[in-house]
């Protein structure tokens, strides 16, 4: 009996401490991958507040994978549904049933996205990023989808984010053509963000060097704060 009680208490604690995800303010549009904003975390919640998004001249490739639920991810999903007054779509069968799956979407062409951030159309975004080193990019989401979107994901070979009608949109490209997904149609219960690394180009101008997808420190002479880059020497004053 005692081991059973201990396991139940651990499950209750785990459920209470799993952070509830808030990817947008109440009533605000849900941001797409590639959005820029601020992340804030507490013991019981994790927030992302969008402040802007880049303009893309070409689609950027992303990956979408089907992943089996872990106990931790299942708790996050259940809490997300409960917070919106909805029931979980996860069936409560026995252990012989096929394990339920969810989707993980992540930006895969970080180099292409970094290149597009350097375009003149995105200069206002770059200027804003230089002023606030706490800004991050939304680069990954965990979600459940309805039957139609799941079918499109499972039968489509190419996934992108693209500018559609003036905003970033998730786009699935297959033999049947393009299928655009509204972020509000996804049950998002987790997200990942990435920081930026900065460098000086050959002209001495500050520019983005990397989108730090792996969470490690900035490589080489790049810095996570553009103000920490080595200053340009004015040789006329020497």
N, C-alpha and C positions, 0 to 999 in steps of 0.2 A: 504493500500500500504506500509506504513512504517514498519509494522511487517514483511511483506514479504521480504523487502529489508534487514532488520536486520537478518533474518534467512539465506538469501543468503550470506551475509557478514560473518556470523558465519561459514557457511559451507566452504567458501573459506579459512578462517583463519585456520580451522581445517585441511583442505587438505594440506595447506602449512606447517603446523607444525608437521603433522604426520611423524615420522622418516622413512626414506627409509632404508631398511635392506640390508646390504652387508654381506653375510655369507662366502664369499670367495673372494680372489682377482680375477681380470679379467683373465680368461684363466686357473685358478687353479682349481683342483678338489674340488667339494663341500664336506665338511666334514660330517661325519655321527654322529649320536648321540654317545656320549662317547668320542668324540675327545676333546683334551685339547688345549687351546689357550688363547688368550687375547681378551677381549671385550673392545670396546671404543664407547662412545656415544656422539653425539653432538645434537644440537637442531633439525637438519634436517636429521641426519643419525645415524644408529646403525651398528657397525662393529664387526665381529668376525674373528680373524686371527688364523688359526690352526698352532700349532707348533709340534704336535705329537698326538699319540693315543696309548692306552694300548693294550697289547696282551691278548686275551681271550682264555682260555683253554676250556670253556664251554659257550654256549649262555646265554645272559642276557635278561630277560624278559622286555618288554616295553609295554605300553598301547597305543592304538590308538582309539580316539573317534571322532565321527562326531558331529560337533558343528555348530549351526546357526550363520551366519555372524551378527556381530554388526556393527553399522555405522563406528566405529573406525577401526575394522579389515578390513572392505570393502575398506576403504581409503588406508590402508597399502597394500592390495592386488592390488588395481588399480594402485598405484604408482609403485609397483614392476613391473607390466606388462608394464607400460609406459616407465620405465627406460630401458627396454630391447626391446623397439620398438614393443611390442605386444599389442593386444587388450584384454580387460577383458573377461573372459568366463562367467561372471555373466549375466544372462538374465535380461532385464529391463522391467519386466512385472508389472502389477498392484499389489496392496496389497492383492488381493484375491489369488494370486499364492502361492505355497509352498515356504517358505523361503529357500534361497540357503544355502548349507552347505559347510564347509571345514573340514579338519582333524587336530587334535592335537595329536602329538606323544610325549610320555614322558617316560623316564626310570622309571620303577616301582620297579625293584629289586636292589635298591641302596645298600642293605646289601651284596648281592652276588657280585656286582661290586666292592665294597670296599674290600671284601675278596680277589678277584682276583688281585686287585692292589698291594696287599702285596706279591705276588709271586715273585720269583727270576727273572722271565722274565721281570717283570715291574720295577725292581730296577732302571734302567736308568731314567725312567719317574719319579719315586719317588724322586730321587736325584735332578732332574731338578725342580720339584715342591717345594722342600725345599729351593732352591736358589731364587725362584721368587714367592712371595706370591700373585702376581697379576694374576697368571694363574688360569683359571677357566675351568670347564667341560661343554661341550654342552649337556644339559640334556632334552631339549624340542624344538620342531619345530612346526610351523603352516604352512600348505601347502594345495594346491589343487593338484589333480592328474588326469591323463587321464582316459578314460573309462575302460581300461583293468586293470590298477592298482587299481582303485576304486572298480571294481568287485572283485578282489582278496582280498582287505581289507575287504569288506563287507561279503565275504563268508568264511573267514579264522578266526579261533578262537584263534590262538596263534601268538604272534608277538615277535620278538627278534632282538637284534643286535648280530652279530657273525663275527668271523674272516673267511673271504673267500678270497683265493688267496692273503693272506698277508695284507689284509686291512679290516677295519670294514665295515660291510654291513647290511642293513636292510633286515630281513628275515621273510617271512610269512609262517607259517606252518599250513597246513590243511589236509583234507582227501586225497586230490589229490597230496600231497607231499609238497616240499619246493619251495617257489617262492621268488627269490631274486630281490630286487628293487635297481636300480641305483639312487643315490641321485640326479643326474643331470636330471632325468626324473620327478622329483617333482618340483612344482612351490612353492618354499619356500618363504614366505613373513614375517615370524616372528620367533624368536627363544628365548629360555631361557637358562641361564647358572647357574651353581651352584658352590659355593666355597667349600673349604675343611676344615675340622677340624682335629687337630693333638693331639696326646697324647704320653706319654712314656709307653712302654710295661713293663712287669715284669722284663726284663733285663735292663731297663733304656734306651732302644733304641727308637728313634723317629719314629712313624708310623702314617699312616692315621687312624683316628677314625671314621669319617663320611664324606659322601658327603652331603652337606647341601641343601637338596632339597626344603625345605620350606622357605628359605631365612632368617630365624631367626638367632640369635647369637648362637655360639657354646655352647653346653650344658655342665654342670658340670665343670670339670677341663680341658676340651679340649680347644684348642686355634686355632684361624684362622691363626696364624703365628707361625710356629714351633720354631722360635727363642725366643718366649715369654714363652715357657714352663719352668717350674722350673728346674734349673741346677742340675746335679747329684753331690752330695757331695763326695769328695775324703776323706774318713775317715782316710787314712794313713797319711794325713797332719795335722790331729787334735791333 
